[in-house]
Amino acid sequence: MPQLDTSTWLTMILSMFLVLFIIFQLKISKHNFYHNPEPTSMKTPKQENPWETKWTKIYLPLSLPL
């Protein structure tokens, strides 16, 4: 039974990593990224509701006169 020749495995594995690194670098370099992003304001305008301007009184059942 012949022996498996593993002398070239290290070269193949290292070359594979090098090629994968180059491919990923090329793919990433194709993307357009924003150069100087501006922060956006997160303030939301307050909405006026009709019931906020009116004075209302809540009557509890126990506070009603008998």
All heavy atoms as TSV, in Angstrom:
chain	resi	resn	atom	element	x	y	z
A	1	MET	N	N	0.853	-1.166	0.000
A	1	MET	CA	C	0.000	0.000	0.000
A	1	MET	C	C	0.905	1.236	0.000
A	1	MET	O	O	1.722	1.398	0.909
A	1	MET	CB	C	-0.883	-0.038	1.251
A	1	MET	CG	C	-1.936	1.003	1.275
A	1	MET	SD	S	-3.066	0.631	2.611
A	1	MET	CE	C	-4.529	1.186	1.885
A	2	PRO	N	N	0.737	2.141	-0.968
A	2	PRO	CA	C	1.645	3.293	-1.045
A	2	PRO	C	C	1.319	4.344	0.014
A	2	PRO	O	O	0.184	4.480	0.457
A	2	PRO	CB	C	1.417	3.827	-2.449
A	2	PRO	CG	C	0.081	3.342	-2.845
A	2	PRO	CD	C	-0.154	2.061	-2.104
A	3	GLN	N	N	2.320	5.073	0.364
A	3	GLN	CA	C	2.170	6.150	1.343
A	3	GLN	C	C	1.575	7.385	0.648
A	3	GLN	O	O	1.837	7.638	-0.523
A	3	GLN	CB	C	3.530	6.508	1.944
A	3	GLN	CG	C	4.095	5.450	2.855
A	3	GLN	CD	C	3.330	5.423	4.164
A	3	GLN	OE1	O	2.772	6.407	4.589
A	3	GLN	NE2	N	3.318	4.258	4.800
A	4	LEU	N	N	0.787	8.152	1.417
A	4	LEU	CA	C	0.200	9.380	0.892
A	4	LEU	C	C	1.244	10.485	0.984
A	4	LEU	O	O	1.799	10.748	2.052
A	4	LEU	CB	C	-1.048	9.738	1.704
A	4	LEU	CG	C	-1.828	10.965	1.245
A	4	LEU	CD1	C	-2.354	10.750	-0.176
A	4	LEU	CD2	C	-2.978	11.215	2.176
A	5	ASP	N	N	1.478	11.133	-0.129
A	5	ASP	CA	C	2.482	12.201	-0.167
A	5	ASP	C	C	1.844	13.498	0.345
A	5	ASP	O	O	0.977	14.082	-0.304
A	5	ASP	CB	C	2.995	12.376	-1.595
A	5	ASP	CG	C	4.111	13.397	-1.654
A	5	ASP	OD1	O	4.711	13.671	-0.604
A	5	ASP	OD2	O	4.353	13.907	-2.755
A	6	THR	N	N	2.278	13.949	1.518
A	6	THR	CA	C	1.713	15.165	2.118
A	6	THR	C	C	2.700	16.326	2.091
A	6	THR	O	O	2.494	17.321	2.770
A	6	THR	CB	C	1.324	14.886	3.581
A	6	THR	OG1	O	2.484	14.472	4.287
A	6	THR	CG2	C	0.240	13.831	3.651
A	7	SER	N	N	3.739	16.220	1.314
A	7	SER	CA	C	4.752	17.271	1.305
A	7	SER	C	C	4.241	18.571	0.675
A	7	SER	O	O	4.734	19.642	0.987
A	7	SER	CB	C	6.000	16.785	0.570
A	7	SER	OG	O	5.687	16.503	-0.778
A	8	THR	N	N	3.252	18.498	-0.189
A	8	THR	CA	C	2.762	19.717	-0.853
A	8	THR	C	C	1.532	20.310	-0.168
A	8	THR	O	O	1.012	21.335	-0.632
A	8	THR	CB	C	2.411	19.400	-2.318
A	8	THR	OG1	O	1.416	18.391	-2.328
A	8	THR	CG2	C	3.634	18.930	-3.078
A	9	TRP	N	N	1.053	19.694	0.875
A	9	TRP	CA	C	-0.160	20.196	1.515
A	9	TRP	C	C	0.019	21.584	2.101
A	9	TRP	O	O	-0.874	22.429	1.982
A	9	TRP	CB	C	-0.603	19.220	2.618
A	9	TRP	CG	C	-1.270	17.990	2.078
A	9	TRP	CD1	C	-1.252	17.510	0.797
A	9	TRP	CD2	C	-2.054	17.073	2.825
A	9	TRP	NE1	N	-1.969	16.353	0.678
A	9	TRP	CE2	C	-2.483	16.052	1.935
A	9	TRP	CE3	C	-2.434	16.984	4.142
A	9	TRP	CZ2	C	-3.281	14.991	2.330
A	9	TRP	CZ3	C	-3.228	15.928	4.545
A	9	TRP	CH2	C	-3.643	14.947	3.634
A	10	LEU	N	N	1.138	21.821	2.737
A	10	LEU	CA	C	1.371	23.140	3.336
A	10	LEU	C	C	1.369	24.219	2.265
A	10	LEU	O	O	0.756	25.285	2.448
A	10	LEU	CB	C	2.696	23.139	4.103
A	10	LEU	CG	C	3.052	24.460	4.785
A	10	LEU	CD1	C	2.026	24.801	5.860
A	10	LEU	CD2	C	4.444	24.385	5.352
A	11	THR	N	N	2.004	23.952	1.161
A	11	THR	CA	C	2.032	24.922	0.064
A	11	THR	C	C	0.629	25.165	-0.480
A	11	THR	O	O	0.242	26.314	-0.736
A	11	THR	CB	C	2.947	24.414	-1.065
A	11	THR	OG1	O	4.216	24.063	-0.526
A	11	THR	CG2	C	3.091	25.448	-2.142
A	12	MET	N	N	-0.137	24.123	-0.628
A	12	MET	CA	C	-1.497	24.270	-1.148
A	12	MET	C	C	-2.397	25.044	-0.178
A	12	MET	O	O	-3.177	25.902	-0.589
A	12	MET	CB	C	-2.103	22.889	-1.414
A	12	MET	CG	C	-1.502	22.168	-2.588
A	12	MET	SD	S	-1.668	23.072	-4.123
A	12	MET	CE	C	-3.430	23.040	-4.307
A	13	ILE	N	N	-2.272	24.763	1.095
A	13	ILE	CA	C	-3.107	25.442	2.091
A	13	ILE	C	C	-2.740	26.916	2.175
A	13	ILE	O	O	-3.615	27.793	2.198
A	13	ILE	CB	C	-2.983	24.738	3.460
A	13	ILE	CG1	C	-3.648	23.368	3.383
A	13	ILE	CG2	C	-3.617	25.584	4.554
A	13	ILE	CD1	C	-3.411	22.508	4.590
A	14	LEU	N	N	-1.453	27.211	2.181
A	14	LEU	CA	C	-1.033	28.612	2.255
A	14	LEU	C	C	-1.431	29.375	0.994
A	14	LEU	O	O	-1.853	30.532	1.072
A	14	LEU	CB	C	0.477	28.696	2.480
A	14	LEU	CG	C	0.951	28.242	3.866
A	14	LEU	CD1	C	2.465	28.321	3.952
A	14	LEU	CD2	C	0.306	29.067	4.949
A	15	SER	N	N	-1.293	28.748	-0.147
A	15	SER	CA	C	-1.698	29.425	-1.380
A	15	SER	C	C	-3.213	29.624	-1.426
A	15	SER	O	O	-3.703	30.640	-1.933
A	15	SER	CB	C	-1.215	28.649	-2.600
A	15	SER	OG	O	-1.833	27.398	-2.660
A	16	MET	N	N	-3.970	28.690	-0.875
A	16	MET	CA	C	-5.419	28.840	-0.819
A	16	MET	C	C	-5.798	30.044	0.046
A	16	MET	O	O	-6.653	30.852	-0.338
A	16	MET	CB	C	-6.058	27.574	-0.256
A	16	MET	CG	C	-7.563	27.654	-0.136
A	16	MET	SD	S	-8.245	26.337	0.857
A	16	MET	CE	C	-7.560	26.690	2.451
A	17	PHE	N	N	-5.167	30.175	1.222
A	17	PHE	CA	C	-5.447	31.327	2.080
A	17	PHE	C	C	-5.064	32.636	1.400
A	17	PHE	O	O	-5.778	33.638	1.507
A	17	PHE	CB	C	-4.726	31.190	3.418
A	17	PHE	CG	C	-5.412	30.265	4.375
A	17	PHE	CD1	C	-4.713	29.229	4.962
A	17	PHE	CD2	C	-6.749	30.419	4.696
A	17	PHE	CE1	C	-5.336	28.371	5.845
A	17	PHE	CE2	C	-7.384	29.568	5.572
A	17	PHE	CZ	C	-6.667	28.531	6.151
A	18	LEU	N	N	-3.974	32.636	0.701
A	18	LEU	CA	C	-3.546	33.844	-0.001
A	18	LEU	C	C	-4.555	34.220	-1.092
A	18	LEU	O	O	-4.944	35.390	-1.215
A	18	LEU	CB	C	-2.152	33.624	-0.600
A	18	LEU	CG	C	-1.585	34.802	-1.367
A	18	LEU	CD1	C	-1.326	35.967	-0.442
A	18	LEU	CD2	C	-0.329	34.387	-2.097
A	19	VAL	N	N	-4.998	33.256	-1.844
A	19	VAL	CA	C	-5.970	33.526	-2.907
A	19	VAL	C	C	-7.301	33.988	-2.313
A	19	VAL	O	O	-7.922	34.930	-2.815
A	19	VAL	CB	C	-6.149	32.279	-3.794
A	19	VAL	CG1	C	-7.343	32.430	-4.710
A	19	VAL	CG2	C	-4.892	32.006	-4.587
A	20	LEU	N	N	-7.752	33.370	-1.243
A	20	LEU	CA	C	-8.993	33.803	-0.605
A	20	LEU	C	C	-8.881	35.223	-0.063
A	20	LEU	O	O	-9.816	36.023	-0.180
A	20	LEU	CB	C	-9.370	32.841	0.524
A	20	LEU	CG	C	-9.980	31.521	0.084
A	20	LEU	CD1	C	-10.161	30.606	1.282
A	20	LEU	CD2	C	-11.290	31.745	-0.613
A	21	PHE	N	N	-7.750	35.526	0.516
A	21	PHE	CA	C	-7.527	36.882	1.024
A	21	PHE	C	C	-7.594	37.897	-0.117
A	21	PHE	O	O	-8.244	38.942	0.000
A	21	PHE	CB	C	-6.178	36.943	1.739
A	21	PHE	CG	C	-5.836	38.301	2.247
A	21	PHE	CD1	C	-6.456	38.811	3.378
A	21	PHE	CD2	C	-4.911	39.080	1.574
A	21	PHE	CE1	C	-6.138	40.069	3.841
A	21	PHE	CE2	C	-4.589	40.333	2.027
A	21	PHE	CZ	C	-5.210	40.833	3.162
A	22	ILE	N	N	-6.956	37.584	-1.228
A	22	ILE	CA	C	-6.958	38.502	-2.375
A	22	ILE	C	C	-8.372	38.654	-2.938
A	22	ILE	O	O	-8.811	39.763	-3.257
A	22	ILE	CB	C	-5.968	38.009	-3.453
A	22	ILE	CG1	C	-4.543	38.143	-2.943
A	22	ILE	CG2	C	-6.153	38.772	-4.747
A	22	ILE	CD1	C	-3.506	37.486	-3.824
A	23	ILE	N	N	-9.108	37.573	-3.025
A	23	ILE	CA	C	-10.475	37.640	-3.552
A	23	ILE	C	C	-11.361	38.502	-2.653
A	23	ILE	O	O	-12.113	39.363	-3.133
A	23	ILE	CB	C	-11.056	36.220	-3.720
A	23	ILE	CG1	C	-10.361	35.518	-4.875
A	23	ILE	CG2	C	-12.563	36.268	-3.933
A	23	ILE	CD1	C	-10.734	34.060	-5.013
A	24	PHE	N	N	-11.260	38.301	-1.352
A	24	PHE	CA	C	-12.070	39.107	-0.439
A	24	PHE	C	C	-11.666	40.572	-0.472
A	24	PHE	O	O	-12.515	41.460	-0.394
A	24	PHE	CB	C	-12.006	38.559	0.989
A	24	PHE	CG	C	-12.908	37.386	1.210
A	24	PHE	CD1	C	-12.390	36.155	1.554
A	24	PHE	CD2	C	-14.281	37.509	1.085
A	24	PHE	CE1	C	-13.215	35.067	1.755
A	24	PHE	CE2	C	-15.122	36.428	1.287
A	24	PHE	CZ	C	-14.584	35.197	1.623
A	25	GLN	N	N	-10.393	40.842	-0.606
A	25	GLN	CA	C	-9.954	42.231	-0.702
A	25	GLN	C	C	-10.510	42.881	-1.963
A	25	GLN	O	O	-10.920	44.043	-1.943
A	25	GLN	CB	C	-8.425	42.302	-0.698
A	25	GLN	CG	C	-7.785	41.950	0.629
A	25	GLN	CD	C	-8.172	42.925	1.702
A	25	GLN	OE1	O	-8.200	44.121	1.478
A	25	GLN	NE2	N	-8.461	42.407	2.880
A	26	LEU	N	N	-10.519	42.166	-3.031
A	26	LEU	CA	C	-11.059	42.717	-4.271
A	26	LEU	C	C	-12.564	42.941	-4.182
A	26	LEU	O	O	-13.094	43.943	-4.684
A	26	LEU	CB	C	-10.742	41.783	-5.441
A	26	LEU	CG	C	-9.284	41.761	-5.885
A	26	LEU	CD1	C	-9.076	40.677	-6.933
A	26	LEU	CD2	C	-8.858	43.107	-6.426
A	27	LYS	N	N	-13.262	42.027	-3.531
A	27	LYS	CA	C	-14.705	42.198	-3.386
A	27	LYS	C	C	-15.032	43.380	-2.483
A	27	LYS	O	O	-15.961	44.142	-2.759
A	27	LYS	CB	C	-15.335	40.923	-2.832
A	27	LYS	CG	C	-15.389	39.787	-3.843
A	27	LYS	CD	C	-16.015	38.558	-3.268
A	27	LYS	CE	C	-17.502	38.601	-3.223
A	27	LYS	NZ	N	-18.164	38.689	-4.508
A	28	ILE	N	N	-14.276	43.536	-1.418
A	28	ILE	CA	C	-14.528	44.642	-0.491
A	28	ILE	C	C	-14.177	45.975	-1.140
A	28	ILE	O	O	-14.841	46.983	-0.916
A	28	ILE	CB	C	-13.748	44.416	0.821
A	28	ILE	CG1	C	-14.388	43.276	1.598
A	28	ILE	CG2	C	-13.718	45.675	1.678
A	28	ILE	CD1	C	-13.632	42.863	2.814
A	29	SER	N	N	-13.156	45.994	-1.960
A	29	SER	CA	C	-12.740	47.256	-2.580
A	29	SER	C	C	-13.753	47.757	-3.601
A	29	SER	O	O	-13.733	48.927	-3.966
A	29	SER	CB	C	-11.375	47.091	-3.238
A	29	SER	OG	O	-11.473	46.236	-4.356
A	30	LYS	N	N	-14.669	46.914	-4.054
A	30	LYS	CA	C	-15.680	47.333	-5.028
A	30	LYS	C	C	-16.826	48.097	-4.368
A	30	LYS	O	O	-17.599	48.762	-5.045
A	30	LYS	CB	C	-16.263	46.118	-5.753
A	30	LYS	CG	C	-15.249	45.285	-6.455
A	30	LYS	CD	C	-15.008	45.783	-7.847
A	30	LYS	CE	C	-14.124	44.770	-8.544
A	30	LYS	NZ	N	-13.354	45.338	-9.598
A	31	HIS	N	N	-16.967	47.992	-3.070
A	31	HIS	CA	C	-18.079	48.638	-2.387
A	31	HIS	C	C	-17.813	50.130	-2.235
A	31	HIS	O	O	-16.690	50.571	-2.019
A	31	HIS	CB	C	-18.297	48.024	-1.003
A	31	HIS	CG	C	-18.892	46.657	-1.060
A	31	HIS	ND1	N	-20.212	46.435	-1.350
A	31	HIS	CD2	C	-18.340	45.441	-0.878
A	31	HIS	CE1	C	-20.453	45.148	-1.331
A	31	HIS	NE2	N	-19.323	44.515	-1.056
A	32	ASN	N	N	-18.906	50.895	-2.315
A	32	ASN	CA	C	-18.816	52.336	-2.096
A	32	ASN	C	C	-19.289	52.635	-0.679
A	32	ASN	O	O	-20.446	52.407	-0.331
A	32	ASN	CB	C	-19.697	53.086	-3.104
A	32	ASN	CG	C	-19.141	52.958	-4.493
A	32	ASN	OD1	O	-17.930	52.891	-4.682
A	32	ASN	ND2	N	-20.031	52.905	-5.477
A	33	PHE	N	N	-18.392	53.170	0.112
A	33	PHE	CA	C	-18.728	53.544	1.475
A	33	PHE	C	C	-18.846	55.054	1.562
A	33	PHE	O	O	-18.186	55.787	0.827
A	33	PHE	CB	C	-17.661	53.046	2.457
A	33	PHE	CG	C	-17.569	51.557	2.545
A	33	PHE	CD1	C	-16.532	50.878	1.936
A	33	PHE	CD2	C	-18.525	50.837	3.233
A	33	PHE	CE1	C	-16.444	49.505	2.011
A	33	PHE	CE2	C	-18.452	49.464	3.316
A	33	PHE	CZ	C	-17.405	48.798	2.703
A	34	TYR	N	N	-19.671	55.520	2.472
A	34	TYR	CA	C	-19.781	56.959	2.673
A	34	TYR	C	C	-18.509	57.468	3.327
A	34	TYR	O	O	-18.033	56.921	4.309
A	34	TYR	CB	C	-20.990	57.275	3.544
A	34	TYR	CG	C	-22.301	56.959	2.879
A	34	TYR	CD1	C	-23.092	55.926	3.347
A	34	TYR	CD2	C	-22.732	57.685	1.770
A	34	TYR	CE1	C	-24.297	55.627	2.726
A	34	TYR	CE2	C	-23.930	57.392	1.153
A	34	TYR	CZ	C	-24.702	56.369	1.635
A	34	TYR	OH	O	-25.870	56.082	1.029
A	35	HIS	N	N	-17.992	58.564	2.797
A	35	HIS	CA	C	-16.717	59.052	3.313
A	35	HIS	C	C	-16.875	59.792	4.633
A	35	HIS	O	O	-16.090	59.619	5.554
A	35	HIS	CB	C	-16.053	59.968	2.275
A	35	HIS	CG	C	-15.654	59.232	1.040
A	35	HIS	ND1	N	-14.664	58.286	1.033
A	35	HIS	CD2	C	-16.121	59.281	-0.231
A	35	HIS	CE1	C	-14.529	57.787	-0.178
A	35	HIS	NE2	N	-15.411	58.370	-0.973
A	36	ASN	N	N	-17.867	60.669	4.711
A	36	ASN	CA	C	-18.018	61.479	5.907
A	36	ASN	C	C	-19.488	61.502	6.309
A	36	ASN	O	O	-20.212	62.429	5.958
A	36	ASN	CB	C	-17.512	62.897	5.624
A	36	ASN	CG	C	-17.246	63.634	6.907
A	36	ASN	OD1	O	-17.409	63.069	7.980
A	36	ASN	ND2	N	-16.843	64.877	6.810
A	37	PRO	N	N	-19.945	60.528	7.057
A	37	PRO	CA	C	-21.373	60.515	7.419
A	37	PRO	C	C	-21.709	61.616	8.415
A	37	PRO	O	O	-20.945	61.898	9.338
A	37	PRO	CB	C	-21.572	59.131	8.039
A	37	PRO	CG	C	-20.228	58.708	8.498
A	37	PRO	CD	C	-19.227	59.374	7.585
A	38	GLU	N	N	-22.847	62.230	8.194
A	38	GLU	CA	C	-23.300	63.297	9.081
A	38	GLU	C	C	-24.288	62.726	10.092
A	38	GLU	O	O	-25.154	61.929	9.734
A	38	GLU	CB	C	-23.988	64.393	8.266
A	38	GLU	CG	C	-23.061	65.072	7.283
A	38	GLU	CD	C	-22.043	65.939	7.978
A	38	GLU	OE1	O	-22.352	66.459	9.072
A	38	GLU	OE2	O	-20.939	66.067	7.439
A	39	PRO	N	N	-24.180	63.134	11.350
A	39	PRO	CA	C	-25.160	62.651	12.331
A	39	PRO	C	C	-26.528	63.282	12.061
A	39	PRO	O	O	-26.622	64.454	11.700
A	39	PRO	CB	C	-24.596	63.106	13.674
A	39	PRO	CG	C	-23.690	64.233	13.337
A	39	PRO	CD	C	-23.167	63.983	11.948
A	40	THR	N	N	-27.554	62.499	12.224
A	40	THR	CA	C	-28.902	63.002	11.992
A	40	THR	C	C	-29.563	63.336	13.322
A	40	THR	O	O	-29.263	62.730	14.354
A	40	THR	CB	C	-29.755	61.951	11.262
A	40	THR	OG1	O	-29.755	60.763	12.049
A	40	THR	CG2	C	-29.174	61.645	9.882
A	41	SER	N	N	-30.432	64.285	13.262
A	41	SER	CA	C	-31.138	64.708	14.464
A	41	SER	C	C	-32.223	63.689	14.796
A	41	SER	O	O	-33.026	63.321	13.939
A	41	SER	CB	C	-31.764	66.075	14.251
A	41	SER	OG	O	-32.528	66.400	15.381
A	42	MET	N	N	-32.259	63.255	16.039
A	42	MET	CA	C	-33.228	62.257	16.454
A	42	MET	C	C	-34.424	62.887	17.172
A	42	MET	O	O	-35.248	62.185	17.738
A	42	MET	CB	C	-32.567	61.236	17.386
A	42	MET	CG	C	-31.479	60.438	16.735
A	42	MET	SD	S	-32.036	59.512	15.296
A	42	MET	CE	C	-33.014	58.275	16.099
A	43	LYS	N	N	-34.532	64.211	17.163
A	43	LYS	CA	C	-35.642	64.869	17.842
A	43	LYS	C	C	-36.901	64.742	17.005
A	43	LYS	O	O	-36.903	65.021	15.820
A	43	LYS	CB	C	-35.333	66.345	18.054
A	43	LYS	CG	C	-34.205	66.587	19.016
A	43	LYS	CD	C	-33.930	68.058	19.153
A	43	LYS	CE	C	-32.740	68.278	20.061
A	43	LYS	NZ	N	-32.365	69.687	20.111
A	44	THR	N	N	-37.970	64.327	17.657
A	44	THR	CA	C	-39.243	64.244	16.964
A	44	THR	C	C	-40.105	65.422	17.403
A	44	THR	O	O	-40.130	65.772	18.589
A	44	THR	CB	C	-39.963	62.920	17.289
A	44	THR	OG1	O	-40.138	62.841	18.700
A	44	THR	CG2	C	-39.145	61.737	16.805
A	45	PRO	N	N	-40.795	66.033	16.476
A	45	PRO	CA	C	-41.642	67.171	16.870
A	45	PRO	C	C	-42.820	66.707	17.721
A	45	PRO	O	O	-43.404	65.650	17.478
A	45	PRO	CB	C	-42.119	67.732	15.529
A	45	PRO	CG	C	-41.970	66.605	14.566
A	45	PRO	CD	C	-40.836	65.758	15.064
A	46	LYS	N	N	-43.129	67.505	18.713
A	46	LYS	CA	C	-44.229	67.145	19.602
A	46	LYS	C	C	-45.550	67.470	18.931
A	46	LYS	O	O	-45.747	68.562	18.437
A	46	LYS	CB	C	-44.110	67.926	20.907
A	46	LYS	CG	C	-45.116	67.487	21.927
A	46	LYS	CD	C	-44.875	68.149	23.256
A	46	LYS	CE	C	-45.740	67.455	24.257
A	46	LYS	NZ	N	-46.801	68.263	24.748
A	47	GLN	N	N	-46.441	66.512	18.915
A	47	GLN	CA	C	-47.732	66.719	18.281
A	47	GLN	C	C	-48.730	67.205	19.319
A	47	GLN	O	O	-48.810	66.670	20.419
A	47	GLN	CB	C	-48.220	65.421	17.651
A	47	GLN	CG	C	-47.339	64.946	16.524
A	47	GLN	CD	C	-47.832	63.624	15.956
A	47	GLN	OE1	O	-48.689	62.978	16.540
A	47	GLN	NE2	N	-47.279	63.226	14.835
A	48	GLU	N	N	-49.486	68.204	18.910
A	48	GLU	CA	C	-50.523	68.728	19.794
A	48	GLU	C	C	-51.779	67.884	19.658
A	48	GLU	O	O	-52.291	67.688	18.549
A	48	GLU	CB	C	-50.835	70.179	19.436
A	48	GLU	CG	C	-49.705	71.129	19.762
A	48	GLU	CD	C	-49.551	71.297	21.259
A	48	GLU	OE1	O	-50.572	71.190	21.987
A	48	GLU	OE2	O	-48.427	71.524	21.693
A	49	ASN	N	N	-52.259	67.385	20.760
A	49	ASN	CA	C	-53.489	66.605	20.764
A	49	ASN	C	C	-54.615	67.475	21.305
A	49	ASN	O	O	-54.396	68.319	22.173
A	49	ASN	CB	C	-53.334	65.354	21.625
A	49	ASN	CG	C	-52.308	64.401	21.042
A	49	ASN	OD1	O	-52.217	64.255	19.834
A	49	ASN	ND2	N	-51.549	63.763	21.901
A	50	PRO	N	N	-55.830	67.272	20.829
A	50	PRO	CA	C	-56.932	68.133	21.293
A	50	PRO	C	C	-57.187	68.034	22.789
A	50	PRO	O	O	-57.593	69.002	23.417
A	50	PRO	CB	C	-58.144	67.631	20.508
A	50	PRO	CG	C	-57.626	66.748	19.446
A	50	PRO	CD	C	-56.250	66.337	19.825
A	51	TRP	N	N	-56.963	66.869	23.371
A	51	TRP	CA	C	-57.266	66.722	24.794
A	51	TRP	C	C	-56.172	67.288	25.688
A	51	TRP	O	O	-56.353	67.406	26.879
A	51	TRP	CB	C	-57.523	65.255	25.127
A	51	TRP	CG	C	-56.401	64.339	24.759
A	51	TRP	CD1	C	-55.295	64.073	25.492
A	51	TRP	CD2	C	-56.271	63.599	23.552
A	51	TRP	NE1	N	-54.479	63.211	24.825
A	51	TRP	CE2	C	-55.042	62.892	23.622
A	51	TRP	CE3	C	-57.054	63.456	22.413
A	51	TRP	CZ2	C	-54.593	62.063	22.602
A	51	TRP	CZ3	C	-56.609	62.621	21.416
A	51	TRP	CH2	C	-55.396	61.937	21.503
A	52	GLU	N	N	-55.043	67.647	25.126
A	52	GLU	CA	C	-53.987	68.231	25.955
A	52	GLU	C	C	-54.263	69.700	26.258
A	52	GLU	O	O	-53.770	70.238	27.235
A	52	GLU	CB	C	-52.631	68.083	25.268
A	52	GLU	CG	C	-52.127	66.662	25.259
A	52	GLU	CD	C	-50.769	66.538	24.593
A	52	GLU	OE1	O	-50.296	67.530	24.023
A	52	GLU	OE2	O	-50.197	65.440	24.655
A	53	THR	N	N	-55.013	70.377	25.395
A	53	THR	CA	C	-55.273	71.801	25.613
A	53	THR	C	C	-56.506	72.043	26.473
A	53	THR	O	O	-56.707	73.154	26.948
A	53	THR	CB	C	-55.451	72.501	24.260
A	53	THR	OG1	O	-56.520	71.866	23.561
A	53	THR	CG2	C	-54.173	72.397	23.434
A	54	LYS	N	N	-57.327	71.046	26.668
A	54	LYS	CA	C	-58.553	71.220	27.442
A	54	LYS	C	C	-58.346	70.751	28.879
A	54	LYS	O	O	-57.610	69.821	29.136
A	54	LYS	CB	C	-59.699	70.433	26.817
A	54	LYS	CG	C	-60.093	70.917	25.457
A	54	LYS	CD	C	-61.196	70.050	24.912
A	54	LYS	CE	C	-61.568	70.500	23.517
A	54	LYS	NZ	N	-62.571	69.631	22.928
A	55	TRP	N	N	-59.034	71.425	29.788
A	55	TRP	CA	C	-58.992	71.019	31.178
A	55	TRP	C	C	-60.100	69.995	31.398
A	55	TRP	O	O	-61.254	70.230	31.056
A	55	TRP	CB	C	-59.217	72.224	32.086
A	55	TRP	CG	C	-59.184	71.865	33.532
A	55	TRP	CD1	C	-58.104	71.722	34.305
A	55	TRP	CD2	C	-60.323	71.605	34.358
A	55	TRP	NE1	N	-58.462	71.383	35.576
A	55	TRP	CE2	C	-59.815	71.303	35.634
A	55	TRP	CE3	C	-61.701	71.585	34.140
A	55	TRP	CZ2	C	-60.662	71.000	36.693
A	55	TRP	CZ3	C	-62.522	71.278	35.198
A	55	TRP	CH2	C	-61.998	70.985	36.464
A	56	THR	N	N	-59.730	68.854	31.881
A	56	THR	CA	C	-60.729	67.819	32.139
A	56	THR	C	C	-60.624	67.380	33.592
A	56	THR	O	O	-59.547	67.437	34.200
A	56	THR	CB	C	-60.518	66.599	31.231
A	56	THR	OG1	O	-59.218	66.087	31.437
A	56	THR	CG2	C	-60.708	66.967	29.776
A	57	LYS	N	N	-61.737	66.992	34.118
A	57	LYS	CA	C	-61.768	66.499	35.484
A	57	LYS	C	C	-62.346	65.100	35.458
A	57	LYS	O	O	-63.365	64.860	34.824
A	57	LYS	CB	C	-62.619	67.400	36.369
A	57	LYS	CG	C	-62.586	67.018	37.816
A	57	LYS	CD	C	-63.298	68.009	38.675
A	57	LYS	CE	C	-63.201	67.626	40.113
A	57	LYS	NZ	N	-63.906	68.562	40.978
A	58	ILE	N	N	-61.677	64.183	36.142
A	58	ILE	CA	C	-62.141	62.810	36.196
A	58	ILE	C	C	-62.899	62.617	37.500
A	58	ILE	O	O	-62.358	62.879	38.577
A	58	ILE	CB	C	-60.948	61.827	36.093
A	58	ILE	CG1	C	-60.228	62.038	34.774
A	58	ILE	CG2	C	-61.409	60.391	36.231
A	58	ILE	CD1	C	-58.940	61.267	34.658
A	59	TYR	N	N	-64.124	62.171	37.397
A	59	TYR	CA	C	-64.937	61.929	38.585
A	59	TYR	C	C	-64.885	60.457	38.913
A	59	TYR	O	O	-65.202	59.609	38.082
A	59	TYR	CB	C	-66.383	62.351	38.344
A	59	TYR	CG	C	-66.549	63.826	38.197
A	59	TYR	CD1	C	-66.594	64.408	36.946
A	59	TYR	CD2	C	-66.669	64.619	39.330
A	59	TYR	CE1	C	-66.736	65.758	36.806
A	59	TYR	CE2	C	-66.804	65.980	39.202
A	59	TYR	CZ	C	-66.840	66.546	37.940
A	59	TYR	OH	O	-66.983	67.891	37.823
A	60	LEU	N	N	-64.498	60.186	40.125
A	60	LEU	CA	C	-64.492	58.809	40.578
A	60	LEU	C	C	-65.879	58.446	41.109
A	60	LEU	O	O	-66.565	59.300	41.684
A	60	LEU	CB	C	-63.453	58.607	41.680
A	60	LEU	CG	C	-62.011	58.840	41.238
A	60	LEU	CD1	C	-61.094	58.741	42.445
A	60	LEU	CD2	C	-61.608	57.820	40.196
A	61	PRO	N	N	-66.289	57.216	40.959
A	61	PRO	CA	C	-67.644	56.853	41.463
A	61	PRO	C	C	-67.800	57.039	42.959
A	61	PRO	O	O	-68.870	57.362	43.438
A	61	PRO	CB	C	-67.765	55.380	41.090
A	61	PRO	CG	C	-66.744	55.117	40.039
A	61	PRO	CD	C	-65.655	56.127	40.247
A	62	LEU	N	N	-66.734	56.855	43.709
A	62	LEU	CA	C	-66.858	56.977	45.168
A	62	LEU	C	C	-66.917	58.419	45.624
A	62	LEU	O	O	-67.316	58.705	46.748
A	62	LEU	CB	C	-65.680	56.270	45.845
A	62	LEU	CG	C	-65.627	54.748	45.653
A	62	LEU	CD1	C	-64.367	54.193	46.284
A	62	LEU	CD2	C	-66.853	54.093	46.236
A	63	SER	N	N	-66.514	59.376	44.795
A	63	SER	CA	C	-66.508	60.763	45.227
A	63	SER	C	C	-67.818	61.498	44.881
A	63	SER	O	O	-67.953	62.665	45.167
A	63	SER	CB	C	-65.332	61.499	44.578
A	63	SER	OG	O	-65.532	61.555	43.187
A	64	LEU	N	N	-68.753	60.782	44.247
A	64	LEU	CA	C	-70.019	61.417	43.904
A	64	LEU	C	C	-70.889	61.577	45.169
A	64	LEU	O	O	-70.861	60.741	46.072
A	64	LEU	CB	C	-70.770	60.583	42.869
A	64	LEU	CG	C	-70.120	60.485	41.493
A	64	LEU	CD1	C	-70.894	59.509	40.618
A	64	LEU	CD2	C	-70.098	61.838	40.845
A	65	PRO	N	N	-71.662	62.656	45.231
A	65	PRO	CA	C	-72.551	62.818	46.415
A	65	PRO	C	C	-73.663	61.774	46.381
A	65	PRO	O	O	-74.123	61.340	45.328
A	65	PRO	CB	C	-73.117	64.214	46.255
A	65	PRO	CG	C	-72.887	64.584	44.848
A	65	PRO	CD	C	-71.745	63.756	44.336
A	66	LEU	N	N	-74.132	61.419	47.584
A	66	LEU	CA	C	-75.210	60.428	47.676
A	66	LEU	C	C	-76.551	61.045	47.493
A	66	LEU	O	O	-76.898	62.065	47.809
A	66	LEU	CB	C	-75.114	59.707	49.034
A	66	LEU	CG	C	-73.849	58.875	49.175
A	66	LEU	CD1	C	-73.773	58.339	50.593
A	66	LEU	CD2	C	-73.859	57.717	48.202
